[in-house]
Amino acid sequence: MLTNRFETWVGLLVVAICLAAAAGLGLWSYITSTATPLHPVAQDVPSVTRDTPPAPWAEAAVQARQTTRAAVSAGNLPGVSVAVGVDGDLVWAEGFGWANLERRIPVTPETRFRIGTASTALTSAAVGLLLERGRLSLEAPIQTYVPAYPRKAQPVTLGQLMANVAGVGNDDGDEGPFYERHCARPLDAVPVFAEDDLRFAPGAEYRGSSYGWILVSAAVEAAAGEPFARVMRKQVFEPLGMDDTTADTAAGSQGERALPYFPRFAADPIYGPDPMRDIDLSCYAGAAAFVSTPSDLVRFGLALQRGTLLRPETVARLQGPVHLDSGTPTGFGLGWDLGTATFAGRETRMVGRRGTVLGGRVTSLVTYPDLHLVVAVMSNTSYADTTTLARAVADAFAAHAARAGAAMATAIPLHDATR
């Protein structure tokens, strides 16, 4: 009797598994068969630019344009925007595809996109300004500036929060607790996670933490003595001419705004996009709440390279490597992703920030300080591979710069080379 009952349950379980597998396969077949290529021919991807690239960079821009069109077509992306800065100047900016698929509104260089977690690089600069004025200390416990956040079993410092090694929690990607809330200031979000235990002892591990950057935003507001959004606008955006960068809003459009999309299936844009559900990013503050353009992010990156916003030693501190207590490098600075890249057989330092919205990448800011090169790429769909495209665009401009430099060196007589 028991044997028969066991065999019956096993049989039912097998049937259930088979039915689930069949349903999944059927859904996958339906999605893949109904996915319409948004840009079936790469060379036909529409694009908009305002200015002709300076002559020294025209060839590189042509190559980067072809690369971008190919990426938009192959990735089935609604729209993409790209900008490049070299030697202190914005030399190329162009929008590709559609900011709004349904209304066929093209992406332009002025189209604003959500930049998601790339917002931390901008917030890091605000911290840098306050460090230079003696209003913040990276070594201070966060309660010095945000007393509403309770003390934990181990002290948590501002610097540890910025380095993502503090042990403070994170949201659940596309199921975060804040998307249907509105926060007038960063401090409004703190009660949601204030009583949570640390995930690990500060300095023991590296894990991204949007909650940590909400606390950093609250610290900036407290130290500056004015609302966080105003600090960012007055102290960072306006001085750099970042006129298209602002805090996101749940509804309404400020200037040209790209309609955000999300993949229909398997977190992959190749299966086609659906309009993203309405979300409010205000509670994330400096963790993820900004909209911007690639041109503005390039202006930001160039300013840090030139030392016109922060002192070089401050930039070095923010973009320097962080190590765990074990001595292991994290690959992250204070709001910045760190790495290396190879151009013409030469390894060079790479500093940037990837930005995600609802768990999927939408933005990549990549800077190469030694080459005086900055590239920014944005898309209006989550899970776009903006990082690979940004590096490919950087390849085009770095290779052209290397060829131009070699040609110049060949043309200069040897006795003039030291002048």
C-alpha positions in Angstrom: 0.0 0.0 0.0 2.7 2.5 1.0 4.8 1.4 -2.1 1.9 2.1 -4.4 1.2 5.5 -2.8 4.9 6.4 -3.1 5.0 5.5 -6.8 1.9 7.6 -7.4 3.4 10.6 -5.8 6.7 10.1 -7.8 4.7 9.8 -11.0 2.7 13.0 -10.2 6.0 14.8 -9.5 7.5 13.7 -12.8 4.4 14.8 -14.7 4.5 18.2 -13.0 8.2 18.7 -13.8 7.5 17.7 -17.5 4.6 20.1 -17.7 6.6 22.9 -16.2 9.4 22.3 -18.6 7.0 22.1 -21.6 5.4 25.4 -20.5 8.8 27.1 -20.2 9.9 25.8 -23.6 6.6 26.9 -25.0 7.0 30.4 -23.6 10.6 30.6 -24.8 9.4 29.5 -28.3 6.6 32.1 -28.3 8.8 34.9 -27.2 11.6 34.2 -29.6 9.3 33.7 -32.5 7.4 37.0 -31.9 10.5 39.1 -31.1 10.7 41.7 -33.9 14.2 43.1 -34.7 14.1 46.8 -33.9 17.0 47.6 -36.2 17.4 44.7 -38.6 20.0 46.4 -40.7 22.9 48.0 -38.8 23.7 50.7 -41.4 20.1 51.8 -41.3 20.1 52.6 -37.6 19.1 56.3 -37.5 21.4 58.7 -35.7 21.5 62.4 -34.7 24.5 64.6 -34.1 24.8 68.3 -33.7 28.4 69.0 -34.5 31.0 67.6 -36.9 33.9 66.0 -35.0 37.1 68.1 -35.1 39.3 67.0 -38.1 41.8 65.0 -35.9 39.0 62.8 -34.7 36.8 62.5 -37.7 38.1 59.1 -38.7 37.8 57.7 -35.2 34.2 59.0 -35.1 33.3 57.2 -38.3 34.7 54.0 -37.0 32.9 54.4 -33.6 29.6 55.3 -35.4 29.8 52.0 -37.4 30.6 50.1 -34.2 27.7 51.7 -32.4 25.2 51.0 -35.1 26.3 47.3 -35.2 25.9 47.1 -31.4 22.4 48.6 -31.5 21.3 46.3 -34.2 22.9 43.1 -32.8 21.7 43.8 -29.2 18.2 44.8 -30.4 18.4 48.0 -28.4 15.7 50.7 -28.7 18.2 53.5 -28.4 21.8 54.4 -27.5 23.7 57.6 -27.0 27.5 58.0 -27.0 29.9 60.8 -26.3 33.7 61.0 -26.2 36.1 63.5 -24.7 39.9 63.8 -25.5 42.5 66.1 -24.0 39.9 68.2 -22.2 37.4 68.6 -25.0 34.2 67.0 -26.0 35.0 65.8 -29.5 32.0 63.6 -30.5 28.4 63.1 -29.4 25.7 61.2 -31.2 22.4 59.5 -30.5 21.3 56.3 -32.2 17.9 54.6 -32.6 14.7 55.6 -30.7 14.1 57.4 -27.5 10.5 56.4 -27.8 9.7 53.4 -30.0 6.0 53.9 -30.3 6.3 57.5 -31.3 9.5 57.1 -33.3 11.2 59.9 -31.4 14.9 59.7 -32.2 17.7 59.7 -29.6 19.7 63.0 -29.8 22.8 64.1 -27.9 20.5 66.0 -25.6 18.3 63.0 -24.8 18.4 62.3 -21.0 18.6 58.8 -19.7 18.4 57.2 -16.3 22.0 56.5 -15.2 21.1 54.2 -12.3 24.0 53.2 -10.0 26.5 55.3 -12.0 25.1 58.1 -9.9 27.6 57.1 -7.2 30.5 58.6 -9.2 28.7 62.0 -9.1 27.9 61.7 -5.4 31.6 60.8 -4.8 32.6 64.1 -6.2 30.3 66.0 -3.8 31.9 64.1 -1.0 35.3 65.2 -2.4 34.3 68.8 -2.3 33.2 68.6 1.3 36.4 66.7 2.2 38.4 69.6 0.8 36.4 72.0 2.9 36.9 70.0 6.1 33.2 69.3 6.5 33.4 65.5 6.0 35.9 62.9 7.1 36.2 59.4 5.6 37.2 58.0 8.9 34.3 59.3 10.9 31.5 57.0 12.0 28.4 57.6 9.8 26.4 58.6 12.9 28.5 61.7 13.1 26.5 63.0 10.1 23.4 60.7 10.2 22.5 60.1 13.8 19.2 58.6 12.7 21.1 55.5 11.6 21.7 53.4 14.7 25.1 52.2 15.8 25.9 48.6 14.9 28.0 45.9 16.5 31.0 47.3 14.7 31.6 51.0 13.8 30.7 51.9 10.2 32.6 54.8 8.6 31.8 57.1 5.7 34.7 55.8 3.7 33.6 52.2 4.2 30.2 53.0 2.9 31.6 54.7 -0.2 33.9 51.6 -0.8 31.0 49.2 -0.4 32.8 47.3 2.4 30.7 48.5 5.3 28.4 45.5 5.5 25.2 47.6 5.0 22.5 45.9 3.0 21.3 46.3 -0.5 17.9 46.1 -2.3 16.7 43.2 -4.4 17.4 44.7 -7.9 14.1 44.8 -9.6 12.1 44.3 -6.4 13.5 47.0 -4.2 11.5 48.5 -1.4 11.5 52.1 -2.7 10.2 52.1 -6.2 6.7 53.1 -5.2 7.7 55.5 -2.4 8.7 59.1 -2.7 11.4 60.7 -0.5 11.9 64.4 -0.3 15.4 63.9 1.2 17.8 60.9 1.7 17.0 60.7 5.4 13.4 59.8 4.6 14.6 56.4 3.2 16.8 55.5 6.2 14.1 54.0 8.5 13.5 51.2 5.9 16.8 49.6 6.6 18.0 51.3 9.8 17.4 48.4 12.1 18.9 45.7 9.8 22.0 43.9 11.0 25.2 44.3 9.0 25.7 41.5 6.5 29.4 41.2 7.5 32.0 42.9 9.6 33.1 46.2 8.0 36.2 45.7 5.9 35.7 41.9 5.6 33.9 41.7 2.3 33.0 43.8 -0.8 29.4 44.0 -1.8 27.5 46.7 -3.6 25.1 48.6 -1.3 22.5 51.1 -2.5 21.5 51.6 1.2 25.1 52.6 1.9 25.0 55.3 -0.7 21.7 56.6 0.6 23.6 57.1 3.9 26.4 58.8 2.0 23.8 61.1 0.4 22.3 61.9 3.8 25.9 62.7 5.1 26.4 65.1 2.2 23.2 66.9 2.9 24.0 67.2 6.6 27.6 68.4 6.1 26.6 70.9 3.4 23.6 72.2 5.4 21.3 72.2 2.4 19.2 69.7 0.4 21.2 67.0 -1.3 19.7 67.7 -4.8 20.6 71.4 -4.4 24.2 70.5 -3.3 24.6 68.4 -6.4 23.2 71.0 -8.7 25.0 74.0 -7.3 28.3 72.4 -6.4 28.8 69.8 -9.2 26.5 70.1 -12.1 26.3 73.9 -12.7 30.0 74.6 -12.4 30.7 72.0 -15.0 28.0 73.0 -17.4 26.1 69.7 -16.8 22.8 71.3 -17.8 21.1 68.1 -18.6 21.9 66.3 -15.4 19.3 66.3 -12.6 17.4 64.2 -10.1 15.0 61.7 -11.6 11.2 62.1 -11.2 8.6 59.3 -11.2 6.5 61.0 -13.8 6.8 63.9 -16.2 9.6 64.9 -18.5 12.3 67.4 -18.0 13.7 68.3 -21.4 14.2 65.4 -23.7 13.7 62.1 -21.8 14.1 58.6 -23.2 11.3 56.3 -22.4 12.8 53.5 -20.3 12.3 49.8 -21.4 12.9 46.4 -19.9 13.5 43.1 -21.7 10.4 41.0 -22.3 12.1 37.8 -21.5 15.2 36.3 -19.8 16.7 39.7 -19.0 18.0 39.9 -22.6 17.0 42.8 -24.9 17.4 40.5 -27.9 13.9 39.2 -27.2 12.4 42.7 -27.5 11.5 45.4 -25.0 8.4 46.3 -23.0 8.0 49.8 -21.5 9.4 49.8 -18.0 6.8 50.0 -15.2 6.5 53.4 -13.4 9.1 53.6 -10.7 10.2 56.5 -8.4 13.9 56.6 -7.7 13.9 59.6 -5.4 14.6 57.5 -2.2 17.8 56.2 -3.8 19.2 59.8 -3.9 23.0 59.6 -4.7 22.9 55.9 -5.0 20.9 55.8 -8.3 18.5 58.8 -8.8 20.1 60.9 -11.5 19.3 61.3 -15.2 22.0 62.7 -17.5 23.4 62.6 -21.0 26.7 61.0 -22.2 28.0 64.5 -23.0 27.4 65.6 -19.4 29.2 62.6 -18.0 32.1 63.2 -20.4 32.3 66.8 -19.1 32.4 65.4 -15.6 35.1 62.9 -16.4 37.2 65.6 -18.2 36.9 68.0 -15.3 38.2 65.4 -12.9 41.1 64.7 -15.2 41.9 68.4 -15.5 41.5 69.1 -11.9 38.9 71.9 -12.4 36.4 70.5 -10.0 38.6 68.7 -7.3 42.2 68.8 -6.4 44.3 66.1 -8.1 45.1 64.6 -4.7 41.3 64.4 -3.9 40.6 62.7 -7.2 43.4 60.2 -6.5 41.9 59.4 -3.1 38.4 58.9 -4.5 39.6 56.8 -7.4 42.3 54.9 -5.6 42.1 51.2 -4.9 40.5 49.8 -1.7 41.7 46.7 0.0 39.8 44.4 2.4 41.3 43.8 5.9 42.7 40.6 4.4 44.7 42.7 1.9 42.6 41.6 -1.1 41.9 44.4 -3.6 38.2 45.0 -4.2 38.5 46.5 -7.7 36.5 49.5 -6.5 37.4 52.9 -5.2 35.1 55.3 -3.4 32.2 55.2 -5.8 34.3 54.1 -8.8 35.0 50.9 -10.7 38.7 50.3 -11.2 40.6 48.2 -13.8 43.1 48.2 -16.7 42.8 48.2 -20.4 45.3 47.5 -23.2 45.8 49.8 -26.2 48.5 49.1 -28.8 50.1 46.5 -26.5 50.3 49.0 -23.6 48.4 48.5 -20.4 46.8 51.6 -18.9 44.6 52.5 -16.0 40.9 52.5 -16.4 38.5 54.3 -14.0 34.7 54.3 -14.6 31.3 53.5 -13.3 28.7 51.1 -14.6 25.1 52.0 -13.9 22.1 49.7 -13.5 18.3 50.2 -13.3 16.1 47.4 -12.0 19.2 45.2 -11.9 20.2 45.7 -15.5 23.0 47.8 -17.0 22.0 51.1 -18.7 25.1 53.3 -18.5 28.9 53.0 -18.7 31.3 55.8 -18.0 34.8 54.9 -18.8 37.8 57.2 -18.2 41.5 56.5 -19.1 43.4 59.1 -17.1 46.8 58.4 -18.7 45.4 58.8 -22.2 43.2 61.9 -21.3 40.3 60.0 -22.8 36.7 59.7 -21.5 33.8 57.7 -23.0 30.2 57.5 -21.9 27.4 55.3 -23.3 23.8 55.1 -22.3 20.8 53.0 -23.4 17.1 53.3 -22.6 16.7 49.5 -21.9 18.0 47.6 -18.9 20.6 44.8 -19.6 22.2 46.7 -22.5 25.9 45.8 -22.8 27.0 49.5 -22.6 30.4 48.5 -21.2 31.6 46.5 -24.2 30.4 49.3 -26.5 32.2 51.9 -24.5 35.4 50.0 -24.6 35.1 49.5 -28.4 34.5 53.2 -28.9 37.5 53.9 -26.7 39.6 51.5 -28.8 38.7 53.5 -31.9 39.8 56.9 -30.5 42.9 55.5 -28.6 44.1 53.7 -31.8 43.7 56.9 -33.8 45.5 58.9 -31.2 48.4 56.3 -31.3 48.6 56.5 -35.1 48.5 60.3 -35.0 51.2 60.4 -32.3 53.4 58.0 -34.3 53.0 60.1 -37.5 53.8 63.3 -35.7 56.9 61.8 -34.1 58.1 60.6 -37.6 57.5 64.0 -39.1 59.5 65.9 -36.5 63.3 66.1 -37.1 65.3 64.4 -34.5 67.0 67.6 -33.3 63.5 69.2 -32.7 62.1 66.3 -30.7 63.1 67.8 -27.4 61.7 71.2 -28.0 
